């Protein structure tokens, strides 16, 4: 359950409130003149809310059926994992292209003429 805190109390006890959020999973609603104006939640909870909102937005905008959307999410997660492990694909392409002959090299023309 959220605890309601006035802005005056929040200002004087901010470090304590942040500790309760961080270590005890507390949530606080800040009020000014009896009206809610802000919330203090953990980073984990914020990330879950943001991910949920992003998924809802993607689901609403996507013309794909749910099964294809799920497969797309799996593929995107795998691609992100590979990028984290191997780095950006542009770096790998530069390595591959470095081994190719220069543009002005007639290697491929000579291969075609001998075949």
N, C-alpha and C positions, 0 to 999 in steps of 0.2 A: 504494500500500500504506500502511496506517495505521502510524504509529510509536507504540509504547507508551512512555508517560512516567509515572514515579512522581509522586505528588502533591507530594512534596518538591521534585522537579525542576521540576514545573509551576509551583509557587509561586515559585520563584527565577527562572524564565525566562519568565514569562507574556508579557511584552511581545514577546520574541523569537519565541515560539511563535505568537502572534497575527499577527505580521508574516509568518511563513512560511505561515500559512493564507491570509492576505489576498493576498499577492503571489506565492506559489509554488504555491498550491493544495494544500498539505500537509494531512493529517488526523492528529489525535492522539487516542489512547485513553489516558485517565488511569486509573491503577491505584492502589489503596490495599491494601496487604498482599497484593499479587499478584492482586487481583481487579479487573476493569474496573468503574469507577464512573461515568465520564462520557466525553463526546467533545467535541473542539473541531473544528468544521467551519466553512466559509465561510458567509456569509449567503446567497450564491447557491445553494449546495448545500442549505441549510436550506429556502429557499423552494421549490426543486424538490421536495424530499421532502414538504413540507407540501402543495403542489399535487397531487402524486401521491396522497397519502393522502386528500385531499379528493375527488379524482376517484374513487378506489376506493370510498370511502364512499358517494358519490352513486350510483355504478354498482350497488353492492350493494343500496341502498335503493330504487332506481328501478324501477317496474313497466314503464317504457317500453322498447321494443326499441332495440337499439344505434343504428340509423339515426335514430330520433326523438330519442334522447339527444344525438347529434352535432348535429342541427339545433337542438335546444334550446340547446346550448352556444354555437353560432354566434350565435343570436339574443341570448343573454345578453351575449356579448362585444360585440355591436353596441350593445346598450342601455347597457352600461357606458361605451363609447366616447362615445356621444351625451351621456350624463350628464356625463362629464368635460368635453366641449366646450361644452355648453349650460347646465350647471348642473342643479340639482334641478327636476323637473317642476312642483313646487308653486310655484316662483317664476314660471314661465311662465304657469301658470293664473291666478295673481293678476293678471298683466298683462292677460290676456284678459278676466277678469271685471271689471276696472276700467272697461272700455269698454261694458259692458252697462248698460241703464237700471236705475234702482233698483227694488226689489221693489214699492214702492207706486205705480209709474208704470203707467198704464193703456194704454201704447203697444200691447201685444199684443192687448188686448181691443178697442181701436179698430180695429186692422188686421183682426181677425176680423169685426167688425161691418160694415166697409166692403166686405168681399169677398163 
